[in-house]
Amino acid sequence: SSQVFPPAHLCICVSFFVSCPAGKGWVYFSGSLYQVSSTKKTWDQSRSDCRQKGADLLIINSEEEQVSQFTRAGPKYSQRAFANRFQKYMWIGLTDVTNEGSWKWVDGTFKGAERRGKDENCVDIKNFNAEKSWNDESCSLSLLWICEKKLFLYFHCVSVHFEAGKLVPVMHE
């Protein structure tokens, strides 16, 4: 005897990362692609180079990314630990150039208020063997830099139902 099942509808969702082709020298880590320069430029020139590549200077924007932890089993990589592993002084995307003492990331998010050196408005990773690895410098100094290209996560959903033992898309009018 054959069994009859009531009609059933489901929604199937597929997620995937999308980015333009990264090109040579890009490294994947935690949902983004990164590239460290091989030449030195000012902070503004460095940012301009990143933006021409569809990226921006590195933004460290979460608790996980802020703390560099090393365990006996090896490094538990945070974004900062990831950046520190290059062992290079390099520009990141933090500045107080628009308002002295008001530090913002290049995406506009506020980092905090702290008065530091006058005319040292751009931040680099300088002490890459320590948790407190950031340093403010004159933006006109020529350093290496690190670009970050965020990968975008897209979801696509479709409603389906079972018909004669097969999944069939539901057409909505």
OpenMM code with the backbone's topology and positions (N, CA, C; nanometers):
from openmm import Vec3, app, unit

residues = "SER SER GLN VAL PHE PRO PRO ALA HIS LEU CYS ILE CYS VAL SER PHE PHE VAL SER CYS PRO ALA GLY LYS GLY TRP VAL TYR PHE SER GLY SER LEU TYR GLN VAL SER SER THR LYS LYS THR TRP ASP GLN SER ARG SER ASP CYS ARG GLN LYS GLY ALA ASP LEU LEU ILE ILE ASN SER GLU GLU GLU GLN VAL SER GLN PHE THR ARG ALA GLY PRO LYS TYR SER GLN ARG ALA PHE ALA ASN ARG PHE GLN LYS TYR MET TRP ILE GLY LEU THR ASP VAL THR ASN GLU GLY SER TRP LYS TRP VAL ASP GLY THR PHE LYS GLY ALA GLU ARG ARG GLY LYS ASP GLU ASN CYS VAL ASP ILE LYS ASN PHE ASN ALA GLU LYS SER TRP ASN ASP GLU SER CYS SER LEU SER LEU LEU TRP ILE CYS GLU LYS LYS LEU PHE LEU TYR PHE HIS CYS VAL SER VAL HIS PHE GLU ALA GLY LYS LEU VAL PRO VAL MET HIS GLU".split()
positions = [
    Vec3(0.0850, -0.1182, 0.0000),
    Vec3(0.0000, 0.0000, 0.0000),
    Vec3(0.0885, 0.1230, 0.0000),
    Vec3(0.0482, 0.2224, -0.0745),
    Vec3(0.1267, 0.3457, -0.0790),
    Vec3(0.0762, 0.4436, 0.0259),
    Vec3(0.1699, 0.5178, 0.0801),
    Vec3(0.1344, 0.6177, 0.1804),
    Vec3(0.1168, 0.7522, 0.1120),
    Vec3(0.0242, 0.8287, 0.1637),
    Vec3(0.0016, 0.9635, 0.1122),
    Vec3(0.0475, 1.0616, 0.2188),
    Vec3(0.1378, 1.1505, 0.1804),
    Vec3(0.1880, 1.2513, 0.2735),
    Vec3(0.1205, 1.3850, 0.2440),
    Vec3(0.0936, 1.4600, 0.3480),
    Vec3(0.0365, 1.5934, 0.3239),
    Vec3(0.1383, 1.6810, 0.2520),
    Vec3(0.0916, 1.7798, 0.1772),
    Vec3(0.1859, 1.8687, 0.1091),
    Vec3(0.2780, 1.9357, 0.2122),
    Vec3(0.4021, 1.9508, 0.1771),
    Vec3(0.4982, 2.0155, 0.2668),
    Vec3(0.5720, 2.1238, 0.1892),
    Vec3(0.5941, 2.2340, 0.2554),
    Vec3(0.6704, 2.3444, 0.1960),
    Vec3(0.7923, 2.3704, 0.2825),
    Vec3(0.9053, 2.3909, 0.2201),
    Vec3(1.0250, 2.4292, 0.2939),
    Vec3(1.0922, 2.5443, 0.2224),
    Vec3(1.1830, 2.6037, 0.2944),
    Vec3(1.2656, 2.7079, 0.2351),
    Vec3(1.4093, 2.6600, 0.2435),
    Vec3(1.4748, 2.6534, 0.1311),
    Vec3(1.6147, 2.6127, 0.1273),
    Vec3(1.6978, 2.7392, 0.1080),
    Vec3(1.7940, 2.7584, 0.1956),
    Vec3(1.8818, 2.8754, 0.1863),
    Vec3(2.0243, 2.8302, 0.1598),
    Vec3(2.0885, 2.8982, 0.0711),
    Vec3(2.2272, 2.8709, 0.0388),
    Vec3(2.3058, 2.9985, 0.0670),
    Vec3(2.4173, 2.9841, 0.1350),
    Vec3(2.5014, 3.1015, 0.1595),
    Vec3(2.6373, 3.0788, 0.0947),
    Vec3(2.6974, 3.1876, 0.0490),
    Vec3(2.8287, 3.1777, -0.0125),
    Vec3(2.8988, 3.3121, -0.0037),
    Vec3(3.0328, 3.3079, -0.0031),
    Vec3(3.1133, 3.4287, -0.0015),
    Vec3(3.1374, 3.4739, -0.1454),
    Vec3(3.1351, 3.6050, -0.1654),
    Vec3(3.1596, 3.6609, -0.2971),
    Vec3(3.2621, 3.7726, -0.2849),
    Vec3(3.3570, 3.7728, -0.3719),
    Vec3(3.4541, 3.8814, -0.3800),
    Vec3(3.5097, 3.8822, -0.5212),
    Vec3(3.5598, 3.9964, -0.5617),
    Vec3(3.6292, 4.0027, -0.6897),
    Vec3(3.7547, 3.9165, -0.6785),
    Vec3(3.8070, 3.8696, -0.7884),
    Vec3(3.9308, 3.7910, -0.7800),
    Vec3(4.0376, 3.8686, -0.7028),
    Vec3(4.1015, 3.8022, -0.6111),
    Vec3(4.1945, 3.8693, -0.5203),
    Vec3(4.3248, 3.9087, -0.5885),
    Vec3(4.3756, 3.8261, -0.6743),
    Vec3(4.5029, 3.8568, -0.7369),
    Vec3(4.6194, 3.8068, -0.6530),
    Vec3(4.7380, 3.8351, -0.7017),
    Vec3(4.8601, 3.7853, -0.6395),
    Vec3(4.8868, 3.8531, -0.5047),
    Vec3(4.9329, 3.7737, -0.4085),
    Vec3(4.9776, 3.8288, -0.2818),
    Vec3(4.8716, 3.8446, -0.1748),
    Vec3(4.7495, 3.8059, -0.2012),
    Vec3(4.6423, 3.8170, -0.1021),
    Vec3(4.6379, 3.6895, -0.0191),
    Vec3(4.6119, 3.7053, 0.1116),
    Vec3(4.6040, 3.5937, 0.2058),
    Vec3(4.4662, 3.5967, 0.2702),
    Vec3(4.4002, 3.4796, 0.2767),
    Vec3(4.2686, 3.4705, 0.3408),
    Vec3(4.2838, 3.4497, 0.4913),
    Vec3(4.2023, 3.5213, 0.5704),
    Vec3(4.1915, 3.4979, 0.7140),
    Vec3(4.0575, 3.5491, 0.7625),
    Vec3(3.9798, 3.4630, 0.8262),
    Vec3(3.8581, 3.4989, 0.8993),
    Vec3(3.7626, 3.5903, 0.8222),
    Vec3(3.7280, 3.5527, 0.7007),
    Vec3(3.6264, 3.6263, 0.6254),
    Vec3(3.6766, 3.7461, 0.5464),
    Vec3(3.8075, 3.7674, 0.5431),
    Vec3(3.8642, 3.8781, 0.4656),
    Vec3(3.9904, 3.8313, 0.3943),
    Vec3(4.0294, 3.9091, 0.2939),
    Vec3(4.1563, 3.8887, 0.2254),
    Vec3(4.2494, 4.0023, 0.2651),
    Vec3(4.3787, 3.9718, 0.2794),
    Vec3(4.4775, 4.0692, 0.3245),
    Vec3(4.5968, 4.0683, 0.2314),
    Vec3(4.6555, 4.1884, 0.2157),
    Vec3(4.7773, 4.2001, 0.1360),
    Vec3(4.8702, 4.3009, 0.2043),
    Vec3(4.9930, 4.2582, 0.2275),
    Vec3(5.0950, 4.3464, 0.2843),
    Vec3(5.1777, 4.4006, 0.1685),
    Vec3(5.2014, 4.5310, 0.1708),
    Vec3(5.2770, 4.5951, 0.0632),
    Vec3(5.4230, 4.5510, 0.0644),
    Vec3(5.4892, 4.5731, -0.0469),
    Vec3(5.6328, 4.5443, -0.0551),
    Vec3(5.7137, 4.6734, -0.0656),
    Vec3(5.6435, 4.7864, -0.0757),
    Vec3(5.7086, 4.9178, -0.0806),
    Vec3(5.6561, 5.0025, 0.0343),
    Vec3(5.7172, 5.1167, 0.0558),
    Vec3(5.6761, 5.2063, 0.1640),
    Vec3(5.6136, 5.3326, 0.1068),
    Vec3(5.5056, 5.3763, 0.1734),
    Vec3(5.4363, 5.4994, 0.1342),
    Vec3(5.3820, 5.5678, 0.2590),
    Vec3(5.3364, 5.6933, 0.2416),
    Vec3(5.2707, 5.7648, 0.3512),
    Vec3(5.1369, 5.6974, 0.3806),
    Vec3(5.0735, 5.7357, 0.4907),
    Vec3(4.9449, 5.6760, 0.5270),
    Vec3(4.8412, 5.7029, 0.4182),
    Vec3(4.8320, 5.8282, 0.3705),
    Vec3(4.7336, 5.8622, 0.2666),
    Vec3(4.7597, 5.7862, 0.1368),
    Vec3(4.8857, 5.7765, 0.0964),
    Vec3(4.9197, 5.7017, -0.0250),
    Vec3(4.8889, 5.5531, -0.0085),
    Vec3(4.9129, 5.5013, 0.1118),
    Vec3(4.8839, 5.3604, 0.1413),
    Vec3(4.7354, 5.3332, 0.1311),
    Vec3(4.6560, 5.4217, 0.1903),
    Vec3(4.5108, 5.4040, 0.1849),
    Vec3(4.4618, 5.4128, 0.0410),
    Vec3(4.5157, 5.5051, -0.0351),
    Vec3(4.4773, 5.5194, -0.1749),
    Vec3(4.5078, 5.3915, -0.2533),
    Vec3(4.6231, 5.3302, -0.2275),
    Vec3(4.6581, 5.2051, -0.2939),
    Vec3(4.5563, 5.0958, -0.2604),
    Vec3(4.5218, 5.0833, -0.1335),
    Vec3(4.4222, 4.9821, -0.0929),
    Vec3(4.2890, 5.0058, -0.1637),
    Vec3(4.2448, 5.1301, -0.1658),
    Vec3(4.1143, 5.1615, -0.2243),
    Vec3(4.1115, 5.1342, -0.3741),
    Vec3(4.2237, 5.1542, -0.4421),
    Vec3(4.2313, 5.1214, -0.5847),
    Vec3(4.2152, 4.9719, -0.6083),
    Vec3(4.2420, 4.8914, -0.5053),
    Vec3(4.2295, 4.7456, -0.5152),
    Vec3(4.0955, 4.6955, -0.4621),
    Vec3(4.0017, 4.7866, -0.4327),
    Vec3(3.8719, 4.7479, -0.3786),
    Vec3(3.8793, 4.7073, -0.2329),
    Vec3(3.9790, 4.7574, -0.1620),
    Vec3(4.0016, 4.7237, -0.0216),
    Vec3(4.0182, 4.8533, 0.0569),
    Vec3(4.0612, 4.8424, 0.1805),
    Vec3(4.0978, 4.9586, 0.2609),
    Vec3(4.2051, 4.9137, 0.3587),
    Vec3(4.2636, 5.0088, 0.4299),
    Vec3(4.3616, 4.9714, 0.5318),
    Vec3(4.2945, 4.8840, 0.6363),
    Vec3(4.3704, 4.7966, 0.6977),
    Vec3(4.3218, 4.7014, 0.7970),
    Vec3(4.2419, 4.7696, 0.9079),
    Vec3(4.1230, 4.7150, 0.9371),
    Vec3(4.0393, 4.7591, 1.0481),
    Vec3(4.0305, 4.6443, 1.1469),
    Vec3(4.0679, 4.6690, 1.2711),
    Vec3(4.0562, 4.5677, 1.3764),
    Vec3(3.9354, 4.6082, 1.4593),
    Vec3(3.8259, 4.5301, 1.4492),
    Vec3(3.6997, 4.5791, 1.5036),
    Vec3(3.6209, 4.4823, 1.5902),
    Vec3(3.6856, 4.3888, 1.6544),
    Vec3(3.6131, 4.3034, 1.7479),
    Vec3(3.7050, 4.2613, 1.8608),
    Vec3(3.6453, 4.2134, 1.9695),
    Vec3(3.7226, 4.1673, 2.0858),
    Vec3(3.8219, 4.0604, 2.0432),
    Vec3(3.7763, 3.9684, 1.9585),
    Vec3(3.8650, 3.8616, 1.9117),
    Vec3(3.9837, 3.9198, 1.8358),
    Vec3(3.9557, 4.0234, 1.7580),
    Vec3(4.0612, 4.0829, 1.6783),
    Vec3(4.1576, 4.1662, 1.7626),
    Vec3(4.1132, 4.2112, 1.8800),
    Vec3(4.1944, 4.2983, 1.9640),
    Vec3(4.2985, 4.2243, 2.0461),
    Vec3(4.2724, 4.0991, 2.0794),
    Vec3(4.3577, 4.0304, 2.1761),
    Vec3(4.4429, 3.9257, 2.1071),
    Vec3(4.5716, 3.9346, 2.1269),
    Vec3(4.6646, 3.8367, 2.0728),
    Vec3(4.6954, 3.7358, 2.1824),
    Vec3(4.6511, 3.6119, 2.1656),
    Vec3(4.6727, 3.5102, 2.2679),
    Vec3(4.7546, 3.3968, 2.2099),
    Vec3(4.8560, 3.3548, 2.2849),
    Vec3(4.9345, 3.2408, 2.2426),
    Vec3(4.9265, 3.1335, 2.3511),
    Vec3(4.8989, 3.0114, 2.3110),
    Vec3(4.8842, 2.9010, 2.4046),
    Vec3(4.9950, 2.8000, 2.3797),
    Vec3(5.0070, 2.7009, 2.4657),
    Vec3(5.1082, 2.5966, 2.4455),
    Vec3(5.0872, 2.5220, 2.3149),
    Vec3(4.9619, 2.5124, 2.2736),
    Vec3(4.9305, 2.4405, 2.1501),
    Vec3(4.9643, 2.5234, 2.0261),
    Vec3(5.0054, 2.6462, 2.0450),
    Vec3(5.0375, 2.7337, 1.9318),
    Vec3(4.9496, 2.8566, 1.9358),
    Vec3(4.9673, 2.9461, 1.8383),
    Vec3(4.8918, 3.0706, 1.8410),
    Vec3(4.7437, 3.0492, 1.8152),
    Vec3(4.6614, 3.1144, 1.8965),
    Vec3(4.5184, 3.1224, 1.8688),
    Vec3(4.5031, 3.2560, 1.7984),
    Vec3(4.4933, 3.2535, 1.6654),
    Vec3(4.5030, 3.3765, 1.5893),
    Vec3(4.3808, 3.4651, 1.6042),
    Vec3(4.4056, 3.5859, 1.6451),
    Vec3(4.3089, 3.6934, 1.6331),
    Vec3(4.3539, 3.7728, 1.5122),
    Vec3(4.2792, 3.8743, 1.4745),
    Vec3(4.3197, 3.9526, 1.3584),
    Vec3(4.4501, 4.0251, 1.3887),
    Vec3(4.4653, 4.0738, 1.5132),
    Vec3(4.5890, 4.1424, 1.5483),
    Vec3(4.7051, 4.0439, 1.5438),
    Vec3(4.6864, 3.9255, 1.5997),
    Vec3(4.7922, 3.8247, 1.5960),
    Vec3(4.8241, 3.7897, 1.4509),
    Vec3(4.7200, 3.7823, 1.3684),
    Vec3(4.7394, 3.7550, 1.2264),
    Vec3(4.8270, 3.8632, 1.1645),
    Vec3(4.7955, 3.9899, 1.1903),
    Vec3(4.8740, 4.0999, 1.1347),
    Vec3(5.0155, 4.1009, 1.1925),
    Vec3(5.0284, 4.0706, 1.3221),
    Vec3(5.1597, 4.0713, 1.3866),
    Vec3(5.2527, 3.9651, 1.3286),
    Vec3(5.1968, 3.8571, 1.2766),
    Vec3(5.2809, 3.7477, 1.2284),
    Vec3(5.3673, 3.7880, 1.1101),
    Vec3(5.3324, 3.8992, 1.0437),
    Vec3(5.4141, 3.9450, 0.9315),
    Vec3(5.5446, 4.0085, 0.9789),
    Vec3(5.5505, 4.0437, 1.1084),
    Vec3(5.6726, 4.0986, 1.1685),
    Vec3(5.7226, 4.2219, 1.0930),
    Vec3(5.6300, 4.3118, 1.0592),
    Vec3(5.6660, 4.4325, 0.9855),
    Vec3(5.5953, 4.5524, 1.0458),
    Vec3(5.6642, 4.6660, 1.0468),
    Vec3(5.5990, 4.7917, 1.0825),
    Vec3(5.5121, 4.8295, 0.9640),
    Vec3(5.3816, 4.8486, 0.9870),
    Vec3(5.2940, 4.8795, 0.8745),
    Vec3(5.1719, 4.9590, 0.9188),
    Vec3(5.1265, 5.0443, 0.8278),
    Vec3(5.0071, 5.1248, 0.8530),
    Vec3(4.8835, 5.0364, 0.8645),
    Vec3(4.7928, 5.0748, 0.9565),
    Vec3(4.6583, 5.0173, 0.9645),
    Vec3(4.5587, 5.1326, 0.9521),
    Vec3(4.4320, 5.1018, 0.9443),
    Vec3(4.3298, 5.2023, 0.9142),
    Vec3(4.2728, 5.2770, 1.0327),
    Vec3(4.3573, 5.3297, 1.1196),
    Vec3(4.3119, 5.4058, 1.2365),
    Vec3(4.3783, 5.5426, 1.2347),
    Vec3(4.2981, 5.6479, 1.2553),
    Vec3(4.3509, 5.7844, 1.2497),
    Vec3(4.2671, 5.8791, 1.3348),
    Vec3(4.3299, 5.9892, 1.3763),
    Vec3(4.2565, 6.0986, 1.4412),
    Vec3(4.2805, 6.2292, 1.3653),
    Vec3(4.3089, 6.2176, 1.2355),
    Vec3(4.3453, 6.3332, 1.1538),
    Vec3(4.2329, 6.4366, 1.1443),
    Vec3(4.1057, 6.3948, 1.1471),
    Vec3(3.9955, 6.4912, 1.1342),
    Vec3(3.9638, 6.5616, 1.2656),
    Vec3(3.9937, 6.4979, 1.3792),
    Vec3(3.9655, 6.5578, 1.5096),
    Vec3(4.0672, 6.5042, 1.6101),
    Vec3(4.1671, 6.5857, 1.6446),
    Vec3(4.2763, 6.5453, 1.7335),
    Vec3(4.2239, 6.4776, 1.8603),
    Vec3(4.2715, 6.3560, 1.8852),
    Vec3(4.2333, 6.2816, 2.0057),
    Vec3(4.1092, 6.1954, 1.9894),
    Vec3(4.0384, 6.2063, 1.8767),
    Vec3(3.9191, 6.1258, 1.8509),
    Vec3(3.9538, 6.0232, 1.7422),
    Vec3(3.9889, 5.9021, 1.7865),
    Vec3(4.0394, 5.7989, 1.6959),
    Vec3(3.9262, 5.7259, 1.6251),
    Vec3(3.9337, 5.7188, 1.4925),
    Vec3(3.8329, 5.6496, 1.4116),
    Vec3(3.9009, 5.5577, 1.3113),
    Vec3(3.8307, 5.4470, 1.2844),
    Vec3(3.8732, 5.3556, 1.1792),
    Vec3(3.8335, 5.4146, 1.0448),
    Vec3(3.8954, 5.3690, 0.9376),
    Vec3(3.8676, 5.4224, 0.8044),
    Vec3(3.7231, 5.3990, 0.7593),
    Vec3(3.6512, 5.3074, 0.8220),
    Vec3(3.5101, 5.2878, 0.7886),
    Vec3(3.4199, 5.3822, 0.8682),
    Vec3(3.4791, 5.4700, 0.9501),
    Vec3(3.4024, 5.5690, 1.0261),
    Vec3(3.3663, 5.5270, 1.1675),
    Vec3(3.3918, 5.4021, 1.2042),
    Vec3(3.3589, 5.3584, 1.3399),
    Vec3(3.4558, 5.4211, 1.4393),
    Vec3(3.4020, 5.4580, 1.5545),
    Vec3(3.4757, 5.5287, 1.6587),
    Vec3(3.5546, 5.4303, 1.7435),
    Vec3(3.6820, 5.4536, 1.7608),
    Vec3(3.7673, 5.3669, 1.8421),
    Vec3(3.7755, 5.4149, 1.9855),
    Vec3(3.7841, 5.5468, 2.0052),
    Vec3(3.7947, 5.6016, 2.1392),
    Vec3(3.8636, 5.7363, 2.1381),
    Vec3(3.8574, 5.8034, 2.2518),
    Vec3(3.9198, 5.9348, 2.2645),
    Vec3(4.0407, 5.9228, 2.3552),
    Vec3(4.1528, 5.9695, 2.3050),
    Vec3(4.2761, 5.9655, 2.3828),
    Vec3(4.3722, 6.0647, 2.3201),
    Vec3(4.4214, 6.1545, 2.4011),
    Vec3(4.5204, 6.2501, 2.3509),
    Vec3(4.6563, 6.1853, 2.3517),
    Vec3(4.7192, 6.1857, 2.2367),
    Vec3(4.8533, 6.1284, 2.2255),
    Vec3(4.9431, 6.2326, 2.1630),
    Vec3(5.0441, 6.1916, 2.0936),
    Vec3(5.1388, 6.2858, 2.0341),
    Vec3(5.0754, 6.3788, 1.9338),
    Vec3(5.1047, 6.5080, 1.9462),
    Vec3(5.0545, 6.6055, 1.8492),
    Vec3(5.1224, 6.5782, 1.7152),
    Vec3(5.0483, 6.5914, 1.6089),
    Vec3(5.0977, 6.5665, 1.4731),
    Vec3(5.1351, 6.4202, 1.4504),
    Vec3(5.0879, 6.3315, 1.5357),
    Vec3(5.1012, 6.1872, 1.5135),
    Vec3(4.9602, 6.1328, 1.5046),
    Vec3(4.9031, 6.1427, 1.3835),
    Vec3(4.7597, 6.1184, 1.3647),
    Vec3(4.7254, 5.9872, 1.2961),
    Vec3(4.8242, 5.9070, 1.2628),
    Vec3(4.7995, 5.7808, 1.1936),
    Vec3(4.8649, 5.6673, 1.2719),
    Vec3(4.8067, 5.5475, 1.2610),
    Vec3(4.8501, 5.4356, 1.3462),
    Vec3(4.9141, 5.3257, 1.2635),
    Vec3(5.0221, 5.2725, 1.3196),
    Vec3(5.0888, 5.1580, 1.2588),
    Vec3(5.1042, 5.0479, 1.3633),
    Vec3(5.1310, 4.9280, 1.3147),
    Vec3(5.1693, 4.8185, 1.4025),
    Vec3(5.3203, 4.8283, 1.4133),
    Vec3(5.3679, 4.8512, 1.5349),
    Vec3(5.5110, 4.8731, 1.5533),
    Vec3(5.5754, 4.7651, 1.6387),
    Vec3(5.5139, 4.7328, 1.7505),
    Vec3(5.5702, 4.6327, 1.8410),
    Vec3(5.4928, 4.5037, 1.8200),
    Vec3(5.5301, 4.4279, 1.7176),
    Vec3(5.4503, 4.3114, 1.6774),
    Vec3(5.4708, 4.1886, 1.7650),
    Vec3(5.5523, 4.1986, 1.8696),
    Vec3(5.5685, 4.0870, 1.9636),
    Vec3(5.4917, 4.1097, 2.0922),
    Vec3(5.4058, 4.2090, 2.0962),
    Vec3(5.3315, 4.2410, 2.2178),
    Vec3(5.1852, 4.2645, 2.1853),
    Vec3(5.0999, 4.2509, 2.2890),
    Vec3(4.9575, 4.2748, 2.2708),
    Vec3(4.9322, 4.4203, 2.2343),
    Vec3(5.0025, 4.5124, 2.2994),
    Vec3(4.9863, 4.6546, 2.2699),
    Vec3(5.0828, 4.6911, 2.1581),
    Vec3(5.0424, 4.6583, 2.0374),
    Vec3(5.1337, 4.6686, 1.9233),
    Vec3(5.1148, 4.7952, 1.8408),
    Vec3(5.0163, 4.8788, 1.8747),
    Vec3(4.9891, 4.9962, 1.7938),
    Vec3(5.0739, 5.1134, 1.8372),
    Vec3(5.1024, 5.2010, 1.7401),
    Vec3(5.1790, 5.3210, 1.7680),
    Vec3(5.1281, 5.4319, 1.6763),
    Vec3(5.1153, 5.5537, 1.7311),
    Vec3(5.0762, 5.6659, 1.6463),
    Vec3(5.2015, 5.7337, 1.5928),
    Vec3(5.1948, 5.7708, 1.4666),
    Vec3(5.3087, 5.8294, 1.3955),
    Vec3(5.2597, 5.9464, 1.3120),
    Vec3(5.3539, 6.0232, 1.2615),
    Vec3(5.3226, 6.1260, 1.1633),
    Vec3(5.2752, 6.0561, 1.0360),
    Vec3(5.1640, 6.1019, 0.9804),
    Vec3(5.1068, 6.0397, 0.8604),
    Vec3(5.1978, 6.0524, 0.7388),
    Vec3(5.2955, 6.1430, 0.7455),
    Vec3(5.3853, 6.1648, 0.6321),
    Vec3(5.5036, 6.0678, 0.6308),
    Vec3(5.5170, 5.9884, 0.7353),
    Vec3(5.6215, 5.8869, 0.7411),
    Vec3(5.5923, 5.7791, 0.6365),
    Vec3(5.6940, 5.7268, 0.5722),
    Vec3(5.6753, 5.6192, 0.4738),
    Vec3(5.6963, 5.4835, 0.5410),
    Vec3(5.5916, 5.4012, 0.5374),
    Vec3(5.5938, 5.2668, 0.5958),
    Vec3(5.5296, 5.1686, 0.4993),
    Vec3(5.5461, 5.0404, 0.5287),
    Vec3(5.4670, 4.9374, 0.4622),
    Vec3(5.3227, 4.9542, 0.5093),
    Vec3(5.2284, 4.8829, 0.4488),
    Vec3(5.0894, 4.8897, 0.4917),
    Vec3(5.0225, 4.7570, 0.4644),
    Vec3(4.9048, 4.7374, 0.5278),
    Vec3(4.8269, 4.6149, 0.5067),
    Vec3(4.6852, 4.6522, 0.4649),
    Vec3(4.6442, 4.5976, 0.3503),
    Vec3(4.5085, 4.6182, 0.2993),
    Vec3(4.4195, 4.5026, 0.3434),
    Vec3(4.2927, 4.5328, 0.3639),
    Vec3(4.1919, 4.4313, 0.3971),
    Vec3(4.0762, 4.4437, 0.2996),
    Vec3(4.0405, 4.3305, 0.2387),
    Vec3(3.9264, 4.3245, 0.1478),
    Vec3(3.8231, 4.2324, 0.2105),
    Vec3(3.7109, 4.2898, 0.2539),
    Vec3(3.6046, 4.2107, 0.3162),
    Vec3(3.5372, 4.1226, 0.2115),
    Vec3(3.5081, 4.0003, 0.2498),
    Vec3(3.4302, 3.9119, 0.1633),
    Vec3(3.2842, 3.9268, 0.2035),
    Vec3(3.1964, 3.9307, 0.1062),
    Vec3(3.0547, 3.9516, 0.1335),
    Vec3(2.9832, 3.8176, 0.1378),
    Vec3(2.8990, 3.7990, 0.2370),
    Vec3(2.8221, 3.6762, 0.2523),
    Vec3(2.6825, 3.7008, 0.1973),
    Vec3(2.6439, 3.6237, 0.0993),
    Vec3(2.5119, 3.6361, 0.0386),
    Vec3(2.4273, 3.5146, 0.0729),
    Vec3(2.2990, 3.5372, 0.0908),
    Vec3(2.2035, 3.4299, 0.1124),
    Vec3(2.1043, 3.4316, -0.0023),
    Vec3(2.0699, 3.3138, -0.0501),
    Vec3(1.9657, 3.3024, -0.1512),
    Vec3(1.8694, 3.1938, -0.1039),
    Vec3(1.7441, 3.2296, -0.0930),
    Vec3(1.6441, 3.1338, -0.0444),
    Vec3(1.5392, 3.1098, -0.1527),
    Vec3(1.4898, 2.9886, -0.1547),
    Vec3(1.3821, 2.9543, -0.2470),
    Vec3(1.2846, 2.8622, -0.1731),
    Vec3(1.1567, 2.8861, -0.1921),
    Vec3(1.0548, 2.7983, -0.1332),
    Vec3(1.0345, 2.6794, -0.2260),
    Vec3(1.0234, 2.5620, -0.1681),
    Vec3(1.0012, 2.4408, -0.2465),
    Vec3(0.8937, 2.3559, -0.1801),
    Vec3(0.8366, 2.2660, -0.2574),
    Vec3(0.7470, 2.1646, -0.2001),
    Vec3(0.7768, 2.0311, -0.2686),
    Vec3(0.7287, 1.9252, -0.2039),
    Vec3(0.7474, 1.7919, -0.2598),
    Vec3(0.6322, 1.7618, -0.3543),
    Vec3(0.6676, 1.7130, -0.4726),
    Vec3(0.5656, 1.6747, -0.5694),
    Vec3(0.6160, 1.5494, -0.6391),
    Vec3(0.5436, 1.4419, -0.6232),
    Vec3(0.5805, 1.3133, -0.6819),
    Vec3(0.7223, 1.2738, -0.6414),
    Vec3(0.7542, 1.2958, -0.5146),
    Vec3(0.8833, 1.2551, -0.4614),
    Vec3(1.0001, 1.3450, -0.4990),
    Vec3(0.9704, 1.4599, -0.5600),
    Vec3(1.0767, 1.5523, -0.5999),
    Vec3(1.0532, 1.6894, -0.5380),
    Vec3(1.1640, 1.7623, -0.5177),
    Vec3(1.1532, 1.9002, -0.4728),
    Vec3(1.1239, 1.9886, -0.5925),
    Vec3(1.0193, 2.0689, -0.5803),
    Vec3(0.9783, 2.1573, -0.6891),
    Vec3(0.9713, 2.3002, -0.6362),
    Vec3(1.0348, 2.3968, -0.7043),
    Vec3(1.0257, 2.5350, -0.6586),
    Vec3(0.8822, 2.5859, -0.6594),
    Vec3(0.8465, 2.6645, -0.5592),
    Vec3(0.7144, 2.7250, -0.5518),
    Vec3(0.7205, 2.8587, -0.6236),
    Vec3(0.6362, 2.8757, -0.7224),
    Vec3(0.6334, 3.0008, -0.7978),
    Vec3(0.5364, 3.0962, -0.7288),
    Vec3(0.5862, 3.2150, -0.6967),
    Vec3(0.5020, 3.3171, -0.6335),
    Vec3(0.4668, 3.4202, -0.7394),
    Vec3(0.3424, 3.4587, -0.7402),
    Vec3(0.2987, 3.5577, -0.8397),
    Vec3(0.2755, 3.6896, -0.7752),
] * unit.nanometer
topology = app.Topology()
chain = topology.addChain("A")
for resn in residues:
    res = topology.addResidue(resn, chain)
    for name in ("N", "CA", "C"):
        topology.addAtom(name, app.Element.getBySymbol(name[0]), res)
